[in-house]
């Protein structure tokens, strides 16, 4: 009797596992049924007459592009899930064929901005009215809500070997993002990434409902951005001035491509530290240029080099360069960096020592303040709002303007400290959301070395991060969202997707769905989340993404690989 019971239990568990419907990120509200629909070979997308009447030409262009991408998926994607299989009926009545998706948009908005309405409602009935074709309905305030609705709709579809099916109808989905800033940082300076890899990353980001690409575009190792004012920056500071650069047209292409997928591009030109690449063409305004072998005294990693804040020529450079760089990007926010400024470097620079001796009351900290204020003044004159790393207000206590956004990359205690000062915050703790960690030392002559941010961040660790942990309700309002980071000391196009996906998807759900469920309990990387993310990973692979497996296939199919007594 016991063995028979165990066998029946296993069969039941296998069946439950097979009935996963893997939406990722999870919608705020989702009611579903048990009927399976088929998708008509002549499936169409239609806009309501009111929608057609209120949209301008550019908004219509964004919508048409998204419609074409969805229709292309319907004809090209043949995703067979390892989980959703046994619930498909052998035959489907013609009345259960979904023929159309109607689009209703309330307001004409064609420009992306922080806090834009991205909500949507998706209704998929399981029966038709009278003789009308079976039709689904997607409603949104803006076209960017429709983009998210399209991505959700595409995840409801499965291929049974002969046709495209939509199980668990009817569906009633009401959805919106918990956080308005849902970002992914990619460092394209330590190793170079061709535009095609960036564009593909934007595609995958949109499927995961990310809406910000934080482009850490320059750093100490290389300056790949082509400046028309200072062409020598990339001519001498890039890895290859012909093939490893980003032109003004390249940047424009990335911005437009991202916008059509509901993603903002926020550039970061990190200064005054992390700027050795400038020294390749303009050493006269730099300090501590590539000090060897004791580079660690003057920088967090080689090569060392910082802009000199004591020289008038440095500010002449900034006043010519920054207006050009800000003009390349349309977003109203500009990341000016400011992290890991090495004070030892400046304290050992003769021209800075001389400046301090001749200017009573000056110090290294007042020089840093002068540099940041000058930089931010230029940024604001260009009609941009600065973003800086946490060090500026936490370590250096600079009194930045209240609308400056602070990016916190360490602990929840630092997040609380920053919001208590009244600043808006973007979070993303290195203890949880740094995807480059755990791959061993990249520095040479270090046999037993590890990465500074060990261990490797599993999807479960990433999913367990709560961006608003320990904050009051008022403090929580200042948290705009967060970013998952990929610094690229050990990453290039060959392993980019392996390191991003599906781990970045875990952060995407935290930022979209929120760290708490509908009963206000903290979300955990439980069996439901694992089953959904596993299925989503398989779907991404089917779409051509080199996303790594989370478990052996046996575990994915059965769900029987949990730790009995987790620590």
DARA-V225457 format. One record per residue. N is the residue number from 1. RES is the residue in one letter. SS is DSSP state (hx for helix, st for strand, lp for the rest). BURIAL is 1 if it has 9 or more other ideal C-beta (glycine too) atoms within 8 Angstrom, else 0. Layout:
N,RES,SS,BURIAL
N,RES,SS,BURIAL
//
This chain:
1,X,lp,0
2,X,hx,0
3,X,hx,0
4,X,hx,0
5,X,hx,0
6,X,hx,0
7,X,hx,0
8,X,hx,0
9,X,hx,0
10,X,hx,0
11,X,hx,0
12,X,hx,0
13,X,hx,1
14,X,hx,1
15,X,hx,1
16,X,hx,0
17,X,hx,1
18,X,hx,1
19,X,lp,1
20,X,lp,1
21,X,lp,1
22,X,lp,1
23,X,lp,1
24,X,lp,1
25,X,lp,1
26,X,lp,0
27,X,lp,1
28,X,lp,1
29,X,st,1
30,X,st,1
31,X,st,0
32,X,st,1
33,X,st,1
34,X,st,0
35,X,st,1
36,X,st,1
37,X,st,1
38,X,st,1
39,X,st,1
40,X,st,1
41,X,st,0
42,X,st,0
43,X,st,1
44,X,st,0
45,X,st,1
46,X,st,0
47,X,st,1
48,X,lp,1
49,X,hx,0
50,X,hx,0
51,X,hx,1
52,X,hx,1
53,X,hx,0
54,X,hx,1
55,X,lp,1
56,X,lp,0
57,X,hx,0
58,X,hx,0
59,X,hx,1
60,X,hx,1
61,X,hx,1
62,X,hx,1
63,X,hx,1
64,X,hx,0
65,X,hx,1
66,X,hx,1
67,X,hx,1
68,X,hx,0
69,X,hx,1
70,X,hx,1
71,X,hx,1
72,X,hx,0
73,X,hx,1
74,X,hx,1
75,X,hx,0
76,X,hx,0
77,X,lp,1
78,X,lp,0
79,X,lp,1
80,X,lp,1
81,X,lp,1
82,X,lp,1
83,X,lp,1
84,X,lp,1
85,X,lp,1
86,X,lp,0
87,X,lp,1
88,X,lp,1
89,X,lp,0
90,X,lp,0
91,X,lp,0
92,X,lp,1
93,X,lp,0
94,X,hx,0
95,X,hx,0
96,X,hx,1
97,X,st,1
98,X,st,1
99,X,st,1
100,X,st,1
101,X,st,1
102,X,st,1
103,X,st,1
104,X,st,1
105,X,st,1
106,X,lp,0
107,X,lp,0
108,X,lp,0
109,X,lp,1
110,X,lp,0
111,X,lp,0
112,X,lp,1
113,X,lp,0
114,X,lp,1
115,X,lp,0
116,X,lp,1
117,X,lp,1
118,X,lp,1
119,X,lp,1
120,X,st,1
121,X,st,1
122,X,st,1
123,X,st,1
124,X,st,1
125,X,lp,1
126,X,lp,1
127,X,lp,0
128,X,lp,1
129,X,lp,0
130,X,lp,0
131,X,lp,0
132,X,lp,0
133,X,lp,0
134,X,st,1
135,X,st,1
136,X,st,1
137,X,st,1
138,X,st,1
139,X,st,1
140,X,st,1
141,X,lp,1
142,X,lp,1
143,X,hx,1
144,X,hx,1
145,X,hx,1
146,X,hx,1
147,X,hx,1
148,X,hx,1
149,X,hx,1
150,X,hx,1
151,X,hx,1
152,X,hx,1
153,X,hx,1
154,X,hx,1
155,X,hx,1
156,X,lp,1
157,X,st,1
158,X,st,1
159,X,st,1
160,X,lp,1
161,X,lp,0
162,X,lp,0
163,X,lp,0
164,X,st,1
165,X,st,1
166,X,st,1
167,X,st,1
168,X,st,1
169,X,st,1
170,X,st,1
171,X,st,1
172,X,st,1
173,X,st,1
174,X,st,1
175,X,st,1
176,X,lp,0
177,X,lp,1
178,X,lp,1
179,X,lp,1
180,X,lp,1
181,X,st,1
182,X,st,1
183,X,st,1
184,X,st,1
185,X,st,1
186,X,st,1
187,X,st,1
188,X,lp,1
189,X,lp,1
190,X,lp,1
191,X,lp,1
192,X,lp,1
193,X,lp,1
194,X,lp,0
195,X,hx,1
196,X,hx,0
197,X,hx,1
198,X,hx,1
199,X,hx,1
200,X,hx,1
201,X,hx,1
202,X,hx,1
203,X,hx,1
204,X,hx,1
205,X,hx,1
206,X,hx,1
207,X,hx,1
208,X,lp,1
209,X,lp,1
210,X,lp,1
211,X,lp,1
212,X,st,1
213,X,st,1
214,X,st,1
215,X,st,1
216,X,st,1
217,X,st,1
218,X,st,1
219,X,lp,1
220,X,lp,1
221,X,lp,1
222,X,lp,1
223,X,st,1
224,X,lp,1
225,X,st,1
226,X,lp,1
227,X,lp,1
228,X,lp,0
229,X,lp,0
230,X,lp,1
231,X,lp,1
232,X,hx,1
233,X,hx,1
234,X,hx,1
235,X,hx,1
236,X,hx,1
237,X,hx,1
238,X,lp,1
239,X,lp,0
240,X,lp,0
241,X,lp,0
242,X,lp,0
243,X,lp,0
244,X,lp,1
245,X,lp,1
246,X,st,1
247,X,lp,0
248,X,hx,0
249,X,hx,0
250,X,hx,1
251,X,hx,1
252,X,hx,1
253,X,hx,1
254,X,hx,1
255,X,hx,1
256,X,hx,0
257,X,hx,1
258,X,hx,1
259,X,hx,1
260,X,lp,1
261,X,lp,1
262,X,lp,1
263,X,lp,1
264,X,st,1
265,X,st,1
266,X,st,1
267,X,st,1
268,X,st,1
269,X,st,1
270,X,lp,1
271,X,lp,1
272,X,lp,1
273,X,lp,1
274,X,lp,1
275,X,lp,1
276,X,hx,1
277,X,hx,1
278,X,hx,1
279,X,hx,1
280,X,lp,1
281,X,lp,1
282,X,lp,1
283,X,hx,0
284,X,hx,0
285,X,hx,1
286,X,st,1
287,X,st,1
288,X,lp,1
289,X,lp,1
290,X,lp,1
291,X,lp,1
292,X,lp,0
293,X,lp,0
294,X,lp,0
295,X,hx,1
296,X,hx,0
297,X,hx,0
298,X,lp,1
299,X,lp,1
300,X,lp,0
301,X,lp,0
302,X,lp,0
303,X,lp,1
304,X,lp,1
305,X,lp,1
306,X,st,1
307,X,st,1
308,X,lp,1
309,X,lp,1
310,X,lp,1
311,X,lp,1
312,X,hx,0
313,X,hx,0
314,X,hx,1
315,X,hx,1
316,X,hx,0
317,X,hx,1
318,X,hx,1
319,X,hx,1
320,X,hx,1
321,X,hx,1
322,X,hx,1
323,X,hx,1
324,X,hx,1
325,X,hx,1
326,X,hx,1
327,X,hx,0
328,X,lp,1
329,X,lp,1
330,X,lp,0
331,X,lp,1
332,X,lp,0
333,X,st,1
334,X,st,1
335,X,st,1
336,X,st,1
337,X,st,1
338,X,lp,1
339,X,lp,1
340,X,lp,0
341,X,lp,1
342,X,lp,1
343,X,hx,0
344,X,hx,0
345,X,hx,1
346,X,hx,1
347,X,hx,1
348,X,lp,0
349,X,lp,1
350,X,hx,0
351,X,hx,1
352,X,hx,1
353,X,hx,1
354,X,hx,1
355,X,hx,1
356,X,hx,1
357,X,hx,0
358,X,hx,0
359,X,lp,0
360,X,lp,0
361,X,lp,0
362,X,lp,0
363,X,lp,0
364,X,hx,1
365,X,hx,0
366,X,hx,1
367,X,hx,1
368,X,hx,1
369,X,hx,1
370,X,hx,1
371,X,hx,1
372,X,hx,1
373,X,hx,0
374,X,hx,1
375,X,hx,1
376,X,hx,1
377,X,hx,0
378,X,hx,1
379,X,hx,1
380,X,hx,1
381,X,hx,0
382,X,lp,1
383,X,lp,0
384,X,lp,1
385,X,st,1
386,X,st,1
387,X,st,1
388,X,st,1
389,X,st,1
390,X,lp,1
391,X,hx,1
392,X,hx,1
393,X,hx,1
394,X,hx,1
395,X,lp,0
396,X,lp,1
397,X,lp,0
398,X,lp,1
399,X,lp,0
400,X,lp,1
401,X,lp,0
402,X,lp,0
403,X,lp,0
404,X,lp,1
405,X,st,1
406,X,st,1
407,X,st,1
408,X,lp,1
409,X,lp,1
410,X,lp,0
411,X,lp,0
412,X,hx,1
413,X,hx,0
414,X,hx,1
415,X,hx,1
416,X,hx,1
417,X,hx,1
418,X,hx,1
419,X,hx,1
420,X,hx,0
421,X,lp,0
422,X,lp,0
423,X,lp,1
424,X,st,1
425,X,st,1
426,X,st,1
427,X,st,1
428,X,lp,1
429,X,lp,1
430,X,lp,1
431,X,lp,0
432,X,lp,1
433,X,lp,1
434,X,st,1
435,X,lp,1
436,X,lp,1
437,X,lp,1
438,X,lp,1
439,X,lp,0
440,X,lp,0
441,X,lp,0
442,X,lp,0
443,X,lp,0
444,X,lp,0
445,X,lp,0
446,X,lp,0
447,X,lp,0
448,X,lp,0
449,X,lp,0
450,X,lp,0
451,X,lp,1
452,X,lp,0
453,X,lp,1
454,X,lp,0
455,X,lp,0
456,X,lp,0
457,X,lp,1
458,X,lp,0
459,X,hx,1
460,X,hx,0
461,X,hx,1
462,X,hx,1
463,X,hx,1
464,X,lp,1
465,X,lp,1
466,X,lp,1
467,X,lp,1
468,X,lp,1
469,X,lp,0
470,X,lp,0
471,X,lp,1
472,X,lp,0
473,X,hx,0
474,X,hx,0
475,X,hx,1
476,X,hx,1
477,X,lp,0
478,X,lp,1
479,X,st,1
480,X,st,1
481,X,st,1
482,X,st,1
483,X,st,1
484,X,st,1
485,X,st,1
486,X,st,1
487,X,lp,1
488,X,lp,1
489,X,lp,1
490,X,lp,0
491,X,lp,1
492,X,lp,1
493,X,lp,0
494,X,lp,0
495,X,lp,1
496,X,hx,1
497,X,hx,1
498,X,hx,1
499,X,hx,1
500,X,hx,1
501,X,lp,1
502,X,lp,1
503,X,hx,1
504,X,hx,1
505,X,hx,1
506,X,hx,1
507,X,hx,1
508,X,hx,1
509,X,hx,1
510,X,hx,1
511,X,hx,1
512,X,hx,1
513,X,hx,1
514,X,lp,1
515,X,lp,1
516,X,st,0
517,X,lp,0
518,X,lp,0
519,X,lp,0
520,X,lp,0
521,X,lp,0
522,X,st,0
523,X,lp,1
524,X,lp,0
525,X,lp,1
526,X,lp,0
527,X,hx,0
528,X,hx,0
529,X,hx,1
530,X,hx,1
531,X,hx,1
532,X,hx,1
533,X,hx,1
534,X,hx,1
535,X,hx,1
536,X,hx,1
537,X,hx,1
538,X,hx,1
539,X,hx,1
540,X,hx,1
541,X,hx,1
542,X,hx,1
543,X,lp,0
544,X,lp,0
545,X,lp,1
546,X,lp,0
547,X,lp,1
548,X,lp,1
549,X,lp,0
550,X,lp,1
551,X,lp,1
552,X,lp,0
553,X,hx,0
554,X,hx,0
555,X,hx,1
556,X,hx,1
557,X,hx,1
558,X,hx,1
559,X,lp,1
560,X,lp,0
561,X,lp,0
562,X,lp,0
563,X,lp,0
564,X,lp,0
565,X,lp,0
566,X,lp,0
567,X,lp,0
//
